[in-house]
Amino acid sequence: MTFRFKALALVAVLALALPVKAQALNIVAIGASNTSGWGVGEQNAYPALLQDLLRKKGIDAHVTNAGRLGDVTAGMRNRLDEAVPKGTDIVILQPGANDLRFFGTKEARTANIAAMVQHLHGRGIRVIVYDPENIPRDFYQWDGIHFNAAAHAKIAATLAAQIAAQAKPQAATPSNATPPPKPQ
């Protein structure tokens, strides 16, 4: 009995003395062709750039690109549970303009966005709706529809700052331990 107590006490002390690694921050970016990176490639799309920026800030983040060429908000809504697995912390919803381009209505688009946000909140997932009203002309490629590489970089930087301000801590350290150095 005494040995068990000492062993448990030793395990408890060691558990408190060692840093505990937090789980990765799981993010899903859902949208249409601009989310997928049409014209710039998935590696230059804002989801990939966002993941790199967050990691440079010391945040262990995994960003999944769930952009689908030609999608509309009804399609995003229909595939939401498939695209956003259990364990997702944040969803970036970039609804785009395909609803209006493909003869949808503003009212249906607004209702779909609201339904997706409500559904994700019900699952305990934080939602960032990236849907600016006035997108600068210089954000677009030659077609006037798809974001260029510079726009993806600006969007990623904006989202990274927003997410980093409220991110989970990466490690819990005891009060007498030296915290890890901050990334440069």
C-alpha positions in Angstrom: 0.0 0.0 0.0 2.8 2.4 0.9 4.7 1.6 -2.3 1.6 2.2 -4.4 1.0 5.6 -2.7 4.6 6.6 -3.3 4.5 5.5 -6.9 1.3 7.5 -7.5 2.7 10.5 -5.8 5.9 10.3 -8.0 3.7 10.0 -11.1 1.7 13.0 -10.1 4.8 15.1 -9.4 6.3 14.2 -12.7 3.1 15.0 -14.5 3.1 18.5 -13.0 6.7 19.1 -13.7 6.7 18.2 -17.4 5.2 20.5 -20.0 2.0 19.1 -21.5 1.7 19.5 -25.2 -1.7 20.8 -26.3 -3.5 19.3 -29.2 -3.2 20.8 -32.6 -5.6 23.6 -33.5 -7.8 22.0 -36.3 -9.2 24.4 -38.8 -11.3 23.7 -41.9 -11.6 26.4 -44.6 -14.8 25.7 -46.6 -15.8 27.6 -49.7 -15.6 27.5 -53.5 -12.9 28.1 -56.0 -11.3 31.0 -54.2 -10.8 28.8 -51.1 -9.5 25.9 -53.2 -6.9 28.2 -54.8 -8.1 28.2 -58.4 -5.5 29.9 -60.6 -2.8 30.1 -57.9 -2.6 26.5 -56.8 -3.6 24.9 -53.5 -0.2 25.5 -52.0 -0.6 29.3 -52.6 -4.3 29.4 -51.4 -5.0 31.2 -48.1 -5.7 27.9 -46.2 -2.1 26.6 -46.8 -0.6 30.1 -46.2 -2.7 30.4 -43.0 -1.3 27.1 -41.7 2.3 28.3 -42.4 1.7 31.7 -40.7 0.1 30.1 -37.6 3.0 27.7 -37.2 5.5 30.5 -37.6 3.6 32.2 -34.7 4.2 29.0 -32.6 0.7 27.7 -33.0 0.5 24.0 -33.9 -2.3 24.3 -36.5 -3.6 22.0 -39.2 -5.7 23.8 -41.8 -7.7 21.6 -44.2 -8.7 23.1 -47.5 -12.4 22.2 -48.2 -12.8 24.5 -51.1 -14.7 23.1 -54.1 -14.7 24.7 -57.6 -18.1 26.1 -58.5 -19.7 25.5 -55.2 -22.6 27.6 -53.8 -23.7 28.0 -50.2 -26.4 25.3 -50.6 -23.7 22.9 -51.6 -21.4 23.9 -48.8 -24.3 23.5 -46.4 -25.1 20.0 -47.8 -21.4 18.8 -47.4 -20.7 20.6 -44.1 -20.6 17.6 -41.8 -18.5 15.6 -44.3 -16.1 18.5 -44.8 -15.9 19.4 -41.1 -14.9 16.3 -39.1 -15.2 15.8 -35.3 -12.4 17.5 -33.5 -12.5 20.7 -35.7 -11.9 23.8 -33.6 -12.5 26.6 -36.2 -14.2 26.8 -39.5 -13.4 29.5 -41.9 -16.5 29.9 -44.1 -15.8 31.8 -47.3 -19.2 31.8 -49.1 -18.1 33.6 -52.2 -20.3 35.0 -54.9 -21.3 31.9 -56.9 -24.9 32.0 -55.5 -25.6 35.3 -57.2 -23.5 34.4 -60.3 -25.5 31.1 -60.7 -28.9 32.7 -60.3 -29.4 32.3 -56.6 -30.8 34.9 -54.4 -29.2 37.1 -51.7 -31.9 35.8 -49.2 -31.1 32.2 -49.9 -27.4 32.8 -49.6 -27.9 34.7 -46.3 -30.1 31.9 -45.0 -27.6 29.2 -45.9 -24.7 31.1 -44.2 -26.8 31.6 -41.1 -27.8 27.9 -41.0 -24.2 26.8 -41.4 -23.0 29.1 -38.6 -25.8 27.9 -36.3 -25.1 24.2 -37.1 -21.4 24.6 -36.5 -21.9 26.5 -33.2 -24.2 23.7 -32.1 -21.3 21.4 -32.6 -19.1 23.6 -30.5 -17.1 24.9 -33.4 -16.0 28.6 -33.7 -16.8 30.1 -37.1 -15.1 32.9 -38.9 -17.1 34.1 -41.9 -14.8 35.6 -44.4 -17.2 37.6 -46.6 -16.0 41.1 -47.1 -18.5 43.5 -48.8 -15.9 45.5 -50.7 -13.0 43.5 -52.1 -10.3 45.6 -53.7 -10.0 45.3 -57.4 -6.3 44.4 -57.1 -7.3 41.2 -55.2 -8.4 39.6 -58.4 -6.8 37.7 -61.2 -7.5 38.5 -64.9 -11.0 37.1 -64.8 -12.2 39.5 -62.1 -13.6 36.5 -60.1 -10.7 34.6 -58.5 -8.2 35.9 -56.0 -4.6 36.4 -57.0 -1.6 35.1 -54.9 -1.1 38.5 -53.2 -4.8 38.5 -52.1 -4.5 35.0 -50.7 -1.4 36.1 -48.7 -3.3 39.2 -47.3 -6.3 37.0 -46.4 -4.1 34.5 -44.7 -2.3 37.3 -42.7 -5.7 38.8 -41.6 -7.0 35.4 -40.5 -3.8 34.4 -38.8 -3.8 37.6 -36.7 -7.5 37.0 -35.7 -6.9 33.3 -34.8 -3.6 33.9 -33.0 -5.2 36.5 -30.8 -7.5 33.8 -29.4 -5.5 30.6 -30.0 -5.1 27.8 -27.5 -1.8 27.8 -25.6 0.6 25.2 -27.0 2.1 24.0 -23.8 1.3 24.3 -20.1 4.4 24.8 -18.0 4.7 24.8 -14.3 5.1 28.2 -12.6 8.8 27.5 -11.7 9.8 26.3 -15.2 11.3 28.5 -17.8 8.9 28.9 -20.7 10.0 27.8 -24.1 11.6 30.5 -26.3 9.3 32.4 -28.5 9.7 31.8 -32.3 11.4 34.6 -34.2 
